[in-house]
Amino acid sequence: MIVQQFNSGLGNQMFQYVFFRQLVKYHPEIRIKADMTWFTWHNEHQGYELEKLFGISMPEADPWEIAVTSGQLPHTVKGYRYINRLLRIFDRKYMETHSIDEMPMDDMIAFDGARHAYITGFYISEKYYKDDLEEIRDVFTFPTDETAGLSVTAHDIMSSEAVSVHVRRGDYLDPIYRDRFDLLREDYYRAAVERMRQIYRHPRFFIFSDDKEYVTKAFDWIPAAERTVVTGNSGADSWKDMYLMSLCRGNILANSTFSTWGALLNKNDDVHVIYPRAYIAGTDSEVKTLKGWERV
C-alpha cells in the first residue's frame, strides 16, 4: 500500500495530485490512498480545495492505514502523541525505511510494492507533469458556474495583450516563513515588465496579489493606462485569481505554486512566462524547459 499526504494551499495540492495520478498510472496493482488529516488541524489557506473546484475524489486512508505505511498514527487518533513516542522508541527504523519525502520520478516508476510507503512532498518539478500537461489542464478545469461572474474582467483580459503579474506577500511576511521564502524585489518585476514590453506590442498588466493595498502603491511606476489591480478575489474566492491568470497572453510569476499553475493552465499559443530565479531562501528555482518560459 502507498499513502500520500496532502497539505498546504491550492497550488501545492495541485502538484501533489499530479504525483498521485502518476502513482496510480504506474502502479494500478497497488492500493494507493490519500492522507487528508493535515486539513483537520491546520487553518492555513482555504483547506482542501481540489474536490470543490475540480470534482477530484480520491480514496482516503484511515488512521490504521496511515500508521501501517508511515509507522506513526495521525493526530486524529486519541492519545497519538504517547503512542507515537513509543513507536519511535521501539521501531524508528520502520519510519526511516517507509516514509519517503520528494520521491524521485525514477524511484516512483521502479517501486515494486514489496513494502508499504508513506509519501510526502510537493513535487513541483516539471519532470512530474511535463509529459502529461495537456491532460492535466483538462483535469484542472474550473467550474463554469463560478467563473461566469468574472466575465467583465475576463473580457478585458482576453481583448488585450494581457500580462498577469503575481505578487505573493501574505504568509511570506509571517515569521514562520519569512526566513524560508524570498520576498521578490522591485528590480525583478521591473525587469520582467520590460521584457514583456519587448515581446508584446501593447501589453496591459493585470496585477494579482494577496496584498492589494501594497501593489496599488508599489506598482505606480507602470503607467495607469497600462495597469489594472485585480480586486475582490480573496478568501474562498482566491482561486479565481488563478483562473484569470490562465487567460492572459503572458504571465509574470512570483515564487509561488499558485501563480505557477496560473501559467501552466494557460492555453494561449503565444504565451510567454517569466519566473524568478529566487525561490526558497538560498536556493535558485528549477530551470524550466517548457516552451516560452524564461527565468529572470
Backbone bond lengths (Angstrom), bond angles and torsions (degrees), N, CA, C in turn:
res aa  C-N    CA-C-N  psi(-1)  N-CA   C-N-CA  omega(-1)  CA-C   N-CA-C  phi
1 M - - - 1.458 - - 1.529 110.11 -
2 I 1.316 115.50 144.15 1.460 122.24 173.18 1.521 108.07 -120.83
3 V 1.329 116.35 131.73 1.459 122.14 172.90 1.521 107.84 -120.02
4 Q 1.329 116.05 129.10 1.462 120.76 178.53 1.516 109.93 -111.88
5 Q 1.308 115.56 132.92 1.465 120.28 178.55 1.526 110.77 -82.57
6 F 1.337 115.46 135.94 1.461 121.97 172.46 1.521 108.44 -111.42
7 N 1.340 115.90 139.70 1.459 119.49 -179.16 1.519 110.73 -161.22
8 S 1.311 115.95 176.87 1.458 124.81 172.21 1.531 112.25 71.53
9 G 1.360 115.70 -161.14 1.456 121.42 -173.55 1.517 114.21 -84.82
10 L 1.331 115.27 -175.59 1.459 121.38 -171.93 1.525 112.82 -58.10
11 G 1.344 118.10 -47.72 1.454 120.00 -178.18 1.510 112.69 -58.65
12 N 1.323 116.62 -43.93 1.463 120.34 178.79 1.522 111.48 -67.24
13 Q 1.318 117.06 -38.96 1.467 119.98 178.09 1.533 110.59 -60.44
14 M 1.313 116.95 -38.23 1.463 120.97 -179.72 1.526 110.81 -65.80
15 F 1.326 117.14 -43.34 1.467 119.59 176.91 1.530 110.76 -64.76
16 Q 1.317 117.05 -40.19 1.464 119.97 179.05 1.519 110.83 -64.45
17 Y 1.329 117.08 -37.88 1.458 119.27 178.88 1.524 111.52 -67.19
18 V 1.328 117.15 -36.24 1.467 119.81 177.02 1.530 109.81 -59.24
19 F 1.342 116.62 -41.48 1.464 119.15 177.97 1.531 110.72 -67.79
20 F 1.324 116.97 -38.55 1.468 121.24 176.95 1.532 110.10 -58.63
21 R 1.324 116.30 -42.25 1.471 120.73 177.27 1.521 111.22 -60.81
22 Q 1.319 116.41 -39.16 1.457 120.02 178.71 1.528 110.99 -65.54
23 L 1.324 116.52 -40.82 1.463 119.76 176.65 1.524 111.00 -57.59
24 V 1.325 115.69 -47.29 1.467 120.74 -179.12 1.530 110.56 -65.44
25 K 1.309 116.11 -39.70 1.466 121.37 -178.83 1.527 111.85 -62.93
26 Y 1.339 116.56 -46.40 1.456 120.53 -174.87 1.527 113.53 -87.05
27 H 1.322 117.82 -15.50 1.467 120.24 -176.08 1.529 111.58 -135.73
28 P 1.323 117.15 62.44 1.469 119.96 -179.50 1.527 112.97 -65.51
29 E 1.339 116.35 -17.26 1.463 120.25 -178.54 1.528 112.75 -85.21
30 I 1.320 117.57 -8.12 1.465 121.91 -176.55 1.534 109.72 -105.50
31 R 1.320 117.07 139.05 1.460 120.87 173.20 1.528 108.36 -70.13
32 I 1.330 115.87 124.34 1.465 121.18 -178.15 1.527 108.22 -127.09
33 K 1.334 116.37 125.60 1.459 120.67 -176.00 1.528 110.89 -134.61
34 A 1.319 114.98 163.95 1.460 121.57 -177.98 1.524 110.58 -107.30
35 D 1.325 115.75 137.04 1.461 121.97 173.41 1.525 107.77 -96.54
36 M 1.328 116.97 110.52 1.462 122.65 -177.59 1.532 113.01 -103.91
37 T 1.309 117.33 9.40 1.467 119.61 -172.15 1.520 113.29 -66.76
38 W 1.340 118.01 -22.05 1.467 120.65 179.28 1.521 111.11 -55.93
39 F 1.325 117.05 -35.72 1.462 120.66 -174.59 1.523 113.20 -75.28
40 T 1.312 117.88 -11.86 1.462 119.82 179.42 1.520 112.68 -83.21
41 W 1.325 117.11 -12.27 1.473 118.33 -178.78 1.518 113.82 -132.89
42 H 1.346 117.20 8.95 1.460 121.43 173.68 1.531 109.44 -117.52
43 N 1.310 115.36 134.27 1.462 120.73 179.30 1.522 112.58 -103.63
44 E 1.335 116.74 10.66 1.461 119.88 -179.23 1.525 110.79 -72.72
45 H 1.331 114.47 149.89 1.458 122.00 174.97 1.532 110.49 58.26
46 Q 1.312 118.49 -141.33 1.470 121.69 -173.22 1.525 112.96 -116.93
47 G 1.327 116.76 20.82 1.457 119.65 -178.98 1.521 111.14 76.57
48 Y 1.325 115.82 -162.57 1.462 121.17 179.99 1.523 109.06 -78.11
49 E 1.345 116.84 122.03 1.464 120.80 -171.67 1.528 115.18 -116.09
50 L 1.316 118.32 -10.48 1.463 119.52 -172.34 1.527 113.06 -64.08
51 E 1.310 117.09 -33.87 1.465 119.02 -177.63 1.521 111.29 -74.02
52 K 1.324 117.52 -46.62 1.468 119.13 -176.64 1.527 112.49 -70.41
53 L 1.343 117.65 -29.17 1.460 120.06 -178.73 1.522 112.99 -89.18
54 F 1.326 117.07 -40.09 1.464 120.85 -171.93 1.525 113.47 -120.16
55 G 1.326 116.97 0.68 1.457 119.50 179.93 1.515 113.32 68.29
56 I 1.331 116.80 23.41 1.461 121.22 -177.18 1.532 109.86 -82.33
57 S 1.306 115.46 125.79 1.455 122.00 178.63 1.519 109.44 -125.33
58 M 1.318 116.53 132.43 1.462 121.77 179.27 1.522 109.61 -128.55
59 P 1.326 117.83 149.36 1.461 119.44 174.48 1.527 109.75 -65.32
60 E 1.326 116.47 129.71 1.460 120.46 -176.66 1.530 110.93 -97.37
61 A 1.316 114.63 138.53 1.464 120.52 177.97 1.523 110.18 -76.43
62 D 1.330 116.07 139.93 1.460 119.34 174.54 1.532 108.71 -87.23
63 P 1.342 118.05 171.39 1.468 120.40 -176.38 1.528 113.76 -55.91
64 W 1.337 116.91 -37.13 1.463 119.49 -179.40 1.526 110.77 -67.32
65 E 1.332 117.16 -40.87 1.465 120.48 179.64 1.529 111.04 -66.52
66 I 1.317 116.88 -35.01 1.465 120.47 176.01 1.521 109.94 -65.79
67 A 1.326 115.94 -41.93 1.463 120.10 -179.83 1.529 111.53 -67.02
68 V 1.315 117.20 -40.89 1.467 120.97 -179.11 1.528 111.14 -64.31
69 T 1.334 117.17 -38.43 1.463 119.99 -176.99 1.524 112.88 -83.45
70 S 1.327 117.92 -32.58 1.465 120.68 -173.98 1.520 114.24 -104.16
71 G 1.340 115.80 -21.16 1.458 119.03 -174.83 1.513 112.87 84.83
72 Q 1.335 117.24 7.16 1.471 121.87 -179.40 1.528 109.90 -140.05
73 L 1.326 115.65 139.92 1.458 119.77 174.16 1.525 109.96 -77.72
74 P 1.332 117.87 145.69 1.472 119.79 177.18 1.522 110.78 -71.87
75 H 1.313 115.87 162.48 1.462 121.33 -177.22 1.533 112.74 -64.26
76 T 1.339 116.75 -16.44 1.459 120.16 -178.48 1.531 112.96 -71.20
77 V 1.327 116.97 -11.62 1.469 121.54 179.30 1.533 109.24 -90.30
78 K 1.300 116.77 128.97 1.459 120.99 -179.89 1.533 110.28 -60.38
79 G 1.317 115.19 131.14 1.453 120.31 179.85 1.507 114.40 79.14
80 Y 1.339 117.18 16.92 1.469 120.34 -173.84 1.524 112.47 -62.02
81 R 1.341 118.12 -33.51 1.464 119.86 -178.24 1.521 110.94 -62.02
82 Y 1.335 116.35 -46.75 1.468 120.57 -178.43 1.532 110.69 -66.15
83 I 1.341 115.84 -44.68 1.466 119.59 -178.81 1.522 110.46 -64.10
84 N 1.332 117.14 -43.77 1.461 120.38 -179.14 1.526 112.35 -65.72
85 R 1.316 116.51 -32.01 1.458 119.99 176.49 1.531 110.01 -62.30
86 L 1.309 115.47 -42.17 1.462 119.47 178.03 1.527 111.36 -66.66
87 L 1.344 115.59 -41.67 1.461 119.06 179.47 1.526 111.43 -62.09
88 R 1.322 116.91 -38.97 1.463 120.15 179.37 1.522 111.56 -66.26
89 I 1.317 115.79 -35.10 1.460 120.15 -179.81 1.532 110.97 -68.82
90 F 1.328 115.67 -44.79 1.463 119.58 -172.16 1.534 114.66 -91.69
91 D 1.335 117.00 -20.77 1.465 116.65 -176.25 1.523 111.28 -147.64
92 R 1.324 117.49 51.98 1.455 121.26 178.36 1.535 111.38 -61.15
93 K 1.325 116.29 -34.06 1.458 120.28 -177.97 1.528 110.84 -61.49
94 Y 1.328 117.75 -32.97 1.461 120.83 179.53 1.527 110.07 -59.80
95 M 1.329 116.18 -46.40 1.459 119.85 179.34 1.523 111.21 -62.87
96 E 1.316 115.84 -41.53 1.461 120.17 -177.28 1.523 112.38 -64.33
97 T 1.309 117.41 -31.28 1.466 120.88 -176.43 1.523 113.63 -95.27
98 H 1.330 117.18 -15.16 1.463 119.93 -176.33 1.531 113.59 -108.60
99 S 1.326 118.52 -27.25 1.462 121.63 179.55 1.526 109.53 -89.42
100 I 1.327 116.15 125.05 1.466 121.48 -175.31 1.525 108.87 -126.69
101 D 1.335 116.63 122.32 1.455 121.58 178.71 1.533 109.45 -103.63
102 E 1.349 116.46 132.32 1.466 122.35 -179.71 1.535 111.17 52.37
103 M 1.304 115.56 59.91 1.461 122.14 -179.21 1.530 110.56 -61.07
104 P 1.318 119.10 121.41 1.467 120.86 179.07 1.533 111.31 -58.84
105 M 1.315 116.27 148.80 1.457 121.57 -178.33 1.530 111.47 -57.00
106 D 1.321 116.92 -44.90 1.468 120.25 -179.11 1.523 111.48 -63.20
107 D 1.320 116.48 -39.61 1.469 120.28 178.26 1.519 110.80 -66.70
108 M 1.329 116.27 -37.31 1.458 119.73 178.46 1.527 110.49 -63.84
109 I 1.321 116.97 -44.95 1.463 120.59 -179.84 1.527 110.83 -63.68
110 A 1.332 116.10 -38.16 1.467 120.77 -175.73 1.527 113.21 -84.40
111 F 1.312 118.20 -5.27 1.467 121.11 -177.22 1.533 109.97 -57.25
112 D 1.323 117.43 127.47 1.465 120.25 -172.45 1.522 114.22 -100.11
113 G 1.337 117.16 -2.98 1.457 119.47 178.09 1.516 114.74 73.78
114 A 1.331 117.23 11.21 1.465 120.30 -179.58 1.525 112.07 -71.17
115 R 1.314 116.76 -17.67 1.459 121.53 177.16 1.528 108.67 -139.39
116 H 1.323 115.52 160.70 1.459 120.14 174.83 1.527 109.26 -70.69
117 A 1.334 115.66 158.42 1.459 119.93 176.81 1.522 109.72 -144.50
118 Y 1.335 114.66 139.31 1.472 121.56 174.43 1.525 106.82 -115.68
119 I 1.336 116.41 116.91 1.455 122.47 -170.30 1.521 110.52 -103.17
120 T 1.335 116.83 129.69 1.457 121.97 172.37 1.522 109.03 -125.56
121 G 1.331 116.60 170.26 1.460 120.27 177.63 1.516 112.17 124.80
122 F 1.335 116.05 177.24 1.464 121.49 -175.07 1.524 113.62 -113.37
123 Y 1.317 119.61 -26.99 1.468 123.77 170.89 1.535 113.02 57.72
124 I 1.344 115.35 50.95 1.463 120.46 -177.02 1.527 113.01 -89.06
125 S 1.325 118.05 -8.25 1.462 120.21 -179.14 1.529 110.60 -66.40
126 E 1.339 115.59 144.23 1.464 119.60 -178.45 1.521 113.03 -64.60
127 K 1.334 118.48 -18.66 1.467 119.85 -178.86 1.531 111.63 -64.04
128 Y 1.336 117.12 -20.72 1.461 120.06 -179.54 1.530 113.02 -84.00
129 Y 1.339 117.81 -17.35 1.467 119.02 -174.20 1.527 114.91 -132.87
130 K 1.319 118.22 -15.43 1.463 120.53 -168.97 1.524 113.17 -55.34
131 D 1.313 117.88 -43.71 1.467 120.83 -175.60 1.520 113.13 -73.81
132 D 1.321 117.59 -16.08 1.469 121.12 -176.85 1.525 112.24 -116.53
133 L 1.321 117.40 19.93 1.464 119.94 -169.83 1.523 113.21 -61.81
134 E 1.314 118.06 -40.09 1.469 119.61 -179.63 1.525 111.21 -63.03
135 E 1.300 116.07 -43.01 1.466 120.58 178.74 1.522 110.95 -65.79
136 I 1.318 116.16 -39.64 1.465 121.20 -179.66 1.520 110.72 -64.86
137 R 1.321 117.44 -37.86 1.464 120.76 177.99 1.526 111.05 -60.58
138 D 1.323 116.44 -36.09 1.467 119.70 177.44 1.524 111.33 -68.77
139 V 1.321 116.64 -35.64 1.464 120.71 178.66 1.520 110.35 -65.73
140 F 1.333 116.78 -42.64 1.457 121.69 -178.00 1.529 110.48 -92.62
141 T 1.324 115.62 65.04 1.459 122.15 176.78 1.524 108.63 -101.82
142 F 1.321 116.96 121.33 1.461 120.55 -176.05 1.533 111.16 -71.72
143 P 1.333 117.57 151.32 1.475 121.36 -177.18 1.529 111.48 -64.40
144 T 1.325 116.52 123.87 1.465 120.92 -175.48 1.527 112.38 -65.58
145 D 1.318 118.04 -30.91 1.462 119.06 179.83 1.526 111.58 -67.82
146 E 1.318 116.89 -25.08 1.458 121.08 178.41 1.523 111.58 -86.92
147 T 1.316 117.79 -35.41 1.471 120.49 -177.52 1.525 111.79 -76.45
148 A 1.320 116.92 -16.86 1.465 119.72 -179.32 1.527 111.46 -59.95
149 G 1.303 117.06 -31.81 1.460 121.16 -179.94 1.512 113.98 -71.53
150 L 1.334 116.76 -6.76 1.462 121.64 179.82 1.517 111.91 -102.49
151 S 1.311 117.33 16.18 1.458 121.52 -170.23 1.522 112.94 -61.22
152 V 1.324 118.77 -35.23 1.461 120.62 -178.42 1.517 110.59 -66.48
153 T 1.327 116.53 -49.81 1.464 120.31 178.81 1.525 110.36 -65.90
154 A 1.323 116.69 -41.49 1.464 120.59 179.26 1.522 110.53 -60.25
155 H 1.325 117.44 -40.22 1.461 121.06 178.71 1.523 110.74 -64.00
156 D 1.339 117.03 -43.80 1.464 120.87 178.78 1.527 110.43 -60.27
157 I 1.315 116.27 -39.26 1.469 120.62 179.99 1.526 110.76 -68.40
158 M 1.320 116.61 -48.40 1.454 120.48 -172.64 1.533 113.42 -76.48
159 S 1.318 117.00 -14.36 1.463 120.45 178.68 1.520 111.95 -99.17
160 S 1.323 117.52 11.75 1.461 121.60 179.56 1.520 109.62 -140.14
161 E 1.337 115.55 172.03 1.460 120.04 172.94 1.526 107.26 -83.90
162 A 1.308 114.79 70.52 1.459 121.61 -172.61 1.524 111.35 -75.31
163 V 1.309 115.08 137.51 1.464 122.49 174.47 1.521 107.72 -126.61
164 S 1.313 116.49 121.88 1.467 118.99 177.40 1.522 109.72 -80.77
165 V 1.329 115.06 144.70 1.462 122.33 175.17 1.519 106.59 -127.07
166 H 1.321 117.10 116.07 1.462 119.93 -178.34 1.523 110.23 -105.65
167 V 1.324 115.62 129.93 1.463 122.17 179.45 1.523 108.13 -122.23
168 R 1.316 116.19 112.03 1.468 121.33 -179.16 1.530 108.90 -97.91
169 R 1.315 115.85 120.44 1.468 120.72 175.81 1.525 108.47 -128.11
170 G 1.319 118.49 -88.71 1.458 123.17 172.23 1.510 115.46 31.48
171 D 1.351 115.74 -109.81 1.464 120.63 -176.07 1.529 112.60 -68.46
172 Y 1.347 118.44 -18.41 1.463 119.93 177.92 1.528 111.61 -68.33
173 L 1.339 116.62 -17.10 1.464 121.50 176.06 1.518 112.23 -87.72
174 D 1.328 115.98 -12.13 1.467 120.70 179.69 1.523 109.90 -68.37
175 P 1.338 117.49 139.39 1.475 120.09 179.49 1.525 113.61 -52.74
176 I 1.334 117.39 -29.16 1.462 120.64 -178.96 1.528 110.99 -65.27
177 Y 1.341 116.97 -36.41 1.467 121.53 -174.86 1.526 113.75 -107.99
178 R 1.334 117.42 -11.38 1.458 120.83 -170.67 1.525 113.06 -57.69
179 D 1.324 116.65 -37.60 1.465 120.15 -179.31 1.524 112.75 -89.52
180 R 1.317 116.99 -1.98 1.467 120.84 -177.36 1.523 112.79 -98.70
181 F 1.333 116.33 -42.19 1.464 120.44 -177.70 1.526 110.86 -110.58
182 D 1.323 115.69 141.41 1.461 120.62 175.76 1.526 110.10 -74.61
183 L 1.325 116.11 136.12 1.456 120.54 168.52 1.530 106.66 -88.24
184 L 1.304 116.71 117.48 1.456 120.05 -174.75 1.531 110.34 -66.41
185 R 1.331 114.64 138.50 1.450 120.06 -175.73 1.530 111.29 -91.12
186 E 1.323 114.84 167.85 1.459 120.52 -177.98 1.523 111.65 -61.28
187 D 1.329 117.18 -32.37 1.469 118.40 -177.08 1.527 112.34 -64.42
188 Y 1.343 117.44 -30.61 1.466 120.18 175.42 1.524 109.83 -64.39
189 Y 1.327 116.79 -48.63 1.461 120.05 -177.46 1.528 111.71 -67.58
190 R 1.313 117.74 -36.47 1.467 119.89 176.73 1.527 110.77 -63.03
191 A 1.323 116.61 -45.05 1.469 120.27 179.46 1.527 110.83 -63.91
192 A 1.331 116.80 -40.28 1.469 120.78 -179.22 1.526 111.20 -67.30
193 V 1.311 116.55 -42.41 1.466 120.31 178.64 1.525 110.34 -63.78
194 E 1.319 117.36 -43.27 1.459 120.91 178.84 1.529 110.96 -62.12
195 R 1.316 116.47 -39.50 1.464 120.64 178.33 1.528 110.52 -64.16
196 M 1.315 117.62 -41.54 1.461 120.76 179.04 1.524 111.44 -65.21
197 R 1.319 116.91 -31.71 1.464 120.20 177.03 1.527 111.27 -67.61
198 Q 1.322 117.01 -24.83 1.459 121.03 176.45 1.528 111.55 -77.95
199 I 1.319 116.36 -25.74 1.468 121.90 -175.07 1.530 111.79 -91.26
200 Y 1.343 116.75 -43.12 1.464 121.57 -177.64 1.525 109.64 -109.53
201 R 1.314 117.84 139.50 1.471 122.01 -174.46 1.527 112.03 -68.23
202 H 1.341 115.81 -44.03 1.464 119.46 -177.00 1.535 109.86 -133.49
203 P 1.315 117.25 67.78 1.474 118.95 -177.23 1.526 112.19 -68.46
204 R 1.311 114.54 145.03 1.468 121.37 172.74 1.523 106.25 -123.46
205 F 1.301 116.23 125.70 1.460 121.14 -170.70 1.529 110.86 -97.55
206 F 1.331 114.81 120.07 1.464 122.27 176.54 1.531 107.44 -102.82
207 I 1.325 115.18 116.12 1.462 120.89 -172.21 1.527 109.64 -99.17
208 F 1.329 114.97 125.56 1.466 122.67 179.91 1.527 108.63 -116.93
209 S 1.323 116.13 136.88 1.458 118.73 -179.59 1.517 110.88 -162.80
210 D 1.330 115.07 157.27 1.461 120.34 171.36 1.530 110.53 -88.60
211 D 1.348 116.32 8.37 1.464 122.19 176.94 1.531 107.36 -137.40
212 K 1.332 115.19 76.32 1.468 121.06 -174.14 1.529 111.65 -61.47
213 E 1.316 116.92 -39.86 1.456 120.25 -178.37 1.530 111.04 -62.26
214 Y 1.316 115.97 -41.19 1.458 120.34 -179.99 1.532 111.35 -63.39
215 V 1.335 117.48 -49.73 1.471 119.20 -174.57 1.516 112.13 -69.83
216 T 1.324 117.86 -26.26 1.463 120.36 177.68 1.519 110.68 -59.36
217 K 1.325 116.18 -37.73 1.465 120.55 179.96 1.531 112.16 -90.80
218 A 1.327 116.39 -38.97 1.466 120.59 -172.16 1.524 113.53 -70.53
219 F 1.332 117.83 -20.09 1.466 120.47 -177.88 1.527 112.15 -110.67
220 D 1.327 116.25 25.89 1.464 118.53 179.00 1.523 112.66 -71.47
221 W 1.352 116.94 -5.30 1.469 120.12 174.70 1.536 111.81 -77.20
222 I 1.321 117.22 -12.46 1.467 120.21 169.42 1.528 106.92 -86.91
223 P 1.319 119.08 125.73 1.466 120.44 -178.75 1.528 111.84 -50.94
224 A 1.320 115.72 141.52 1.466 121.58 -175.48 1.527 112.41 -55.54
225 A 1.335 116.54 -35.62 1.469 119.93 -178.62 1.522 112.31 -70.33
226 E 1.337 117.37 -14.77 1.467 121.31 -176.70 1.525 112.85 -106.61
227 R 1.307 118.36 -0.41 1.468 119.31 -175.31 1.520 111.71 -130.49
228 T 1.333 113.98 145.18 1.462 122.36 174.63 1.514 107.93 -137.01
229 V 1.317 116.89 123.21 1.460 120.34 173.93 1.522 107.20 -89.50
230 V 1.317 116.26 117.69 1.466 121.19 -177.21 1.531 108.61 -81.09
231 T 1.303 116.43 123.44 1.462 121.32 -177.33 1.530 110.54 -120.42
232 G 1.319 114.67 168.77 1.468 120.32 173.17 1.503 116.14 97.19
233 N 1.330 117.85 -19.63 1.467 120.14 -176.82 1.522 110.40 -99.29
234 S 1.306 115.76 86.76 1.457 120.49 -179.52 1.526 109.28 -134.52
235 G 1.325 115.51 171.68 1.460 119.35 -179.77 1.519 111.33 58.02
236 A 1.319 116.23 -130.03 1.465 121.29 -177.72 1.524 112.48 -65.98
237 D 1.340 116.92 -15.24 1.468 120.66 179.32 1.525 112.58 -97.14
238 S 1.316 118.36 7.89 1.470 121.10 -176.13 1.524 112.11 -57.68
239 W 1.317 117.47 -34.07 1.467 121.98 -177.89 1.520 112.12 -58.43
240 K 1.335 117.53 -23.41 1.455 120.77 -177.94 1.529 111.73 -64.56
241 D 1.324 116.65 -28.14 1.466 119.64 173.96 1.526 111.07 -63.48
242 M 1.330 116.82 -40.54 1.461 120.31 178.27 1.527 110.33 -62.35
243 Y 1.303 116.15 -43.07 1.473 120.32 178.53 1.521 110.89 -60.09
244 L 1.334 117.54 -47.06 1.458 120.81 -178.34 1.530 111.19 -66.63
245 M 1.317 118.05 -36.89 1.462 120.54 175.73 1.524 110.64 -58.78
246 S 1.316 116.40 -39.00 1.471 120.47 -176.10 1.521 112.08 -67.34
247 L 1.336 118.36 -16.32 1.461 122.11 -179.65 1.523 112.45 -87.39
248 C 1.329 117.03 -14.91 1.464 121.05 -174.54 1.531 111.54 -71.59
249 R 1.329 115.36 156.43 1.467 120.11 177.65 1.533 110.39 -70.05
250 G 1.323 116.32 -36.23 1.453 121.61 179.38 1.519 110.58 -136.85
251 N 1.316 116.03 162.68 1.458 120.82 -177.74 1.520 110.70 -136.55
252 I 1.324 116.30 130.23 1.457 122.91 169.91 1.525 106.49 -107.22
253 L 1.324 116.04 116.00 1.454 121.03 -170.70 1.525 112.16 -94.87
254 A 1.317 114.66 155.10 1.458 121.86 164.69 1.522 107.22 -92.55
255 N 1.321 117.07 176.08 1.470 120.15 173.21 1.518 107.64 -82.07
256 S 1.308 114.27 73.06 1.464 122.36 -170.60 1.518 110.20 -150.50
257 T 1.321 116.85 134.99 1.464 119.42 176.59 1.521 111.43 -67.64
258 F 1.330 117.22 -22.25 1.462 121.23 -179.68 1.525 110.19 -63.56
259 S 1.348 117.39 -53.35 1.458 118.38 -179.94 1.521 112.13 -75.13
260 T 1.334 117.54 -24.07 1.468 119.33 174.19 1.527 110.19 -59.53
261 W 1.329 116.87 -41.88 1.461 119.34 178.38 1.528 111.47 -71.42
262 G 1.347 117.29 -31.20 1.459 118.54 174.07 1.516 111.08 -56.59
263 A 1.345 116.20 -37.06 1.463 121.40 178.83 1.525 112.26 -80.08
264 L 1.330 117.46 -40.02 1.466 120.08 -179.51 1.531 111.96 -64.29
265 L 1.315 117.02 -29.37 1.468 120.79 179.46 1.522 112.15 -86.42
266 N 1.324 117.16 -2.25 1.460 122.29 -179.88 1.528 109.63 -72.46
267 K 1.318 117.06 122.30 1.462 121.72 -176.10 1.528 113.27 -104.51
268 N 1.330 118.10 7.20 1.466 120.50 179.35 1.520 110.75 -66.07
269 D 1.322 116.46 137.22 1.467 121.07 -176.91 1.527 112.29 -65.85
270 D 1.339 116.94 -34.70 1.459 120.19 -176.11 1.528 112.04 -102.52
271 V 1.306 116.88 27.06 1.469 120.89 -177.16 1.524 110.60 -61.59
272 H 1.318 115.19 139.29 1.458 121.41 171.66 1.528 107.17 -128.15
273 V 1.309 115.92 130.91 1.465 121.81 -175.47 1.519 109.04 -121.78
274 I 1.315 115.58 128.68 1.462 121.25 174.40 1.520 108.13 -112.00
275 Y 1.318 115.53 126.87 1.465 119.99 -179.40 1.525 109.27 -128.77
276 P 1.331 117.26 153.99 1.463 120.11 -172.04 1.525 113.75 -82.47
277 R 1.322 114.76 145.08 1.458 120.15 171.47 1.538 109.64 -64.88
278 A 1.330 115.86 -40.61 1.470 120.75 179.91 1.522 109.74 -71.51
279 Y 1.322 116.65 136.80 1.459 120.22 176.73 1.529 109.15 -141.99
280 I 1.295 116.92 -95.67 1.458 120.53 172.49 1.523 107.54 -80.49
281 A 1.318 117.48 142.19 1.456 121.93 -176.38 1.527 110.47 -52.35
282 G 1.327 115.64 124.98 1.462 120.58 177.76 1.514 114.78 82.18
283 T 1.331 117.94 0.70 1.474 121.39 -178.41 1.521 110.17 -132.98
284 D 1.324 116.98 125.17 1.462 120.39 177.94 1.525 110.64 -72.48
285 S 1.307 115.48 156.13 1.462 120.77 177.12 1.523 110.46 -73.29
286 E 1.310 114.88 162.61 1.465 121.46 176.59 1.529 110.07 -65.53
287 V 1.325 116.70 141.42 1.457 120.97 173.75 1.527 108.38 -79.50
288 K 1.329 116.73 116.15 1.455 121.30 -178.69 1.526 111.19 -82.65
289 T 1.323 116.30 144.95 1.463 121.26 176.20 1.526 111.40 -108.60
290 L 1.322 117.18 7.03 1.452 121.11 179.39 1.529 110.46 -66.11
291 K 1.318 116.56 143.37 1.456 121.53 -178.19 1.529 110.37 -60.85
292 G 1.331 115.36 129.26 1.470 120.43 176.57 1.515 114.54 86.04
293 W 1.324 117.93 1.43 1.464 120.28 -179.41 1.533 110.12 -95.34
294 E 1.320 115.97 134.40 1.460 121.78 -175.33 1.530 110.18 -136.31
295 R 1.322 115.74 130.14 1.472 119.80 -179.54 1.528 110.49 -94.29
296 V 1.320 116.15 134.82 1.471 121.55 -179.93 1.526 108.96 -122.28
